[in-house]
Amino acid sequence: MIPYGSLVLIVTPKGKRTIKRLVEGENWQSHDGILTPEIVAAADFGDTVMTSMGRPVQLLDVTLQDLLKGIKRQTQIIYPKDIAYICMKLGAGPGRTICEAGCGSGGLTLALSWFCGPTGRVVSHEAREEFAKLARRNLDWAHVGDNVDINVRDVAEGFCVKNADALFLDVRTPWEYLDKAVEAVRPGAVFGFLLPTVMQVGELLKGLERGPFDHIEVQELLLRDWKPLADRLRPNDRMIAHTSFLVFCRHQKRNHDFDNLRPMGTREMKQKMALEKRLATLD
């Protein structure tokens, strides 16, 4: 039996997917007919039930990916493929404190809350109050967010946390906030950034070069579905290709003795000389 208060994913034969909360006394109405709460509550997840028009629909348990796709949006949310990797790279999990800025509609915030659980903490920052309110509504709708603090704040004024385990910036000019970001985390913390253009990534890398950062990575994730037919297995004609650039690094004080012992070929030596020349012009 499906408990009242549960979120239920309803799937029609045509593939339409709708998330509804099961509330006593509230019918679900659609072009396929009406579903009464009594019918849904008497079923189990994975069952197929009939609407008032005699049309079958499937009742499925809601996953994190379903929640991310179902939230209300006023901003472009981060794709689930990127969110999953971000959460892994930041180490989001029980007992961890994760700081983020630019929560927007709250997609990543929702996932961070999910992974950190009751013993973890998510400290989010959003400069626009209307987006902060929307993110909170989405967290409440998804039945997560008790471990989330959303602060209406421009991070140019600093972050509302100290000694965070990781920090993620989804803002237009993250290189302008690196000093404030360092003040918000513990030594050795992980940083993550999301940027849409190559030029922005370049500006961020210049900021990271000045330290204290190391183990810098620039990545993009591509997701291609395959047709699930055992005798005709082949890729789908469309795929989710580039969505954004992801940049990760560690809070790390640079050490010349360590750096000088890194193996370098001709290319790496030229890159090092170019970096030293560029940094010298900033002093």
LOGU-472649 format. One record per residue (C-alpha): x, y, z; residue in three letters. Coordinates in steps of 0.5 Angstrom, whole numbers, plus 500, padded with zeros to 3 digits. Last residue first. Layout:
! residues N
XYZALA ...
***
This chain:
! residues 283
606582483ASP 601581477LEU 606581471THR 610576475ALA 604571475LEU 604571467ARG 612570467LYS 611564472GLU 605561468LEU 609562461ALA 615559464MET 611553467LYS 607552461GLN 614552457LYS 616547462MET 610542461GLU 611542454ARG 618540454THR 617535459GLY 616535467MET 616531472PRO 614534479ARG 620535483LEU 620543482ASN 613543485ASP 614540491PHE 620544493ASP 616550491HIS 610549495ASN 603552494ARG 598552499LYS 592548497GLN 585549497HIS 583544492ARG 580544485CYS 574543481PHE 572546474VAL 566544471LEU 564547464PHE 557547462SER 551543458THR 555540452HIS 552533450ALA 545530452ILE 544525446MET 540524440ARG 540519435ASP 540514440ASN 546509440PRO 545502438ARG 543495441LEU 538491435ARG 538484438ASP 537486446ALA 533493445LEU 535498450PRO 536504445LYS 543507447TRP 543514451ASP 549518450ARG 551523456LEU 557528455LEU 560531461LEU 565537461GLU 571538465GLN 577542467VAL 581540473GLU 585544478ILE 589540483HIS 592546486ASP 589552489PHE 592558494PRO 593561489GLY 595566484ARG 593560478GLU 586560481LEU 585567478GLY 588566472LYS 584559471LEU 577563473LEU 579568467GLU 580562462GLY 573558464VAL 569565463GLN 572565456MET 571558455VAL 563559456THR 558556461PRO 561556467LEU 560551474LEU 565552479PHE 567547485GLY 572547490PHE 574542495VAL 577543502ALA 584542504GLY 584547509PRO 577549512ARG 573553508VAL 569560508ALA 575564508GLU 578561501VAL 571563498ALA 572570500LYS 579570497ASP 576567491LEU 570571490TYR 572575483GLU 574569480TRP 567566480PRO 564571475THR 558569473ARG 556565479VAL 555557480ASP 560557486LEU 561550490PHE 564550496LEU 567544500ALA 568542507ASP 566548510ALA 571551516ASN 567558516LYS 560559514VAL 555565512CYS 560567506PHE 563574504GLY 560581502GLU 562579495ALA 557573497VAL 551577495ASP 546575500ARG 539572501VAL 541566505ASN 539559505ILE 540554510ASP 539547509VAL 539541513ASN 531541514ASP 531541506GLY 528535504VAL 521533503HIS 521535495ALA 515540496TRP 519543502ASP 526543498LEU 522546492ASN 519552496ARG 526553499ARG 529554492ALA 523559490LEU 524563496LYS 531564495ALA 530565487PHE 525571489GLU 530574494GLU 536575489ARG 543574491ALA 543567493GLU 547563498HIS 546556500SER 549553507VAL 548545506VAL 549541513ARG 550534514GLY 548529520THR 540529517PRO 542527510GLY 548530506CYS 546526500PHE 539529499TRP 541536502SER 546536496LEU 541534491ALA 536539493LEU 541545493THR 543542486LEU 536544483GLY 535550488GLY 531554483SER 537559483GLY 542557488CYS 548562486GLY 553560492ALA 554554495GLU 557551502CYS 557544503ILE 558542511THR 559534511ARG 557529517GLY 553525512PRO 555526505GLY 557531499ALA 564529497GLY 565535493LEU 567531487LYS 561526488MET 556532489CYS 559535482ILE 558528479TYR 551527480ALA 549535479ILE 552534472ASP 548528469LYS 542531473PRO 543538469TYR 544544473ILE 538549473ILE 536554468GLN 532559472THR 525560474GLN 524553475ARG 519549479LYS 522542481ILE 520536477GLY 526534473LYS 530534480LEU 525530483LEU 525525478ASP 533524479GLN 532524486LEU 527518485THR 520518486VAL 516511487ASP 512509481LEU 505508480LEU 503506472GLN 497508469VAL 492504465PRO 486508462ARG 479506464GLY 476513464MET 476513471SER 483511471THR 486504472MET 491502476VAL 498499474THR 503497480ASP 510499481GLY 509502488PHE 503499491ASP 496500491ALA 491501496ALA 493508497ALA 492510489VAL 485507489ILE 483511495GLU 486517493PRO 482517487THR 485517480LEU 481521475ILE 481521467GLY 486520462ASP 486528460HIS 488529467SER 485529474GLN 488527481TRP 483527486ASN 484530493GLU 480527499GLY 487524503GLU 493527499VAL 498523495LEU 503528492ARG 503528485LYS 509527480ILE 507527473THR 511523467ARG 508522460LYS 510516457GLY 505515452LYS 502509456PRO 502514462THR 507514468VAL 505517475ILE 510518479LEU 508518487VAL 510523492LEU 508520499SER 503524504GLY 498518504TYR 502512505PRO 502507498ILE 500500500MET 
***
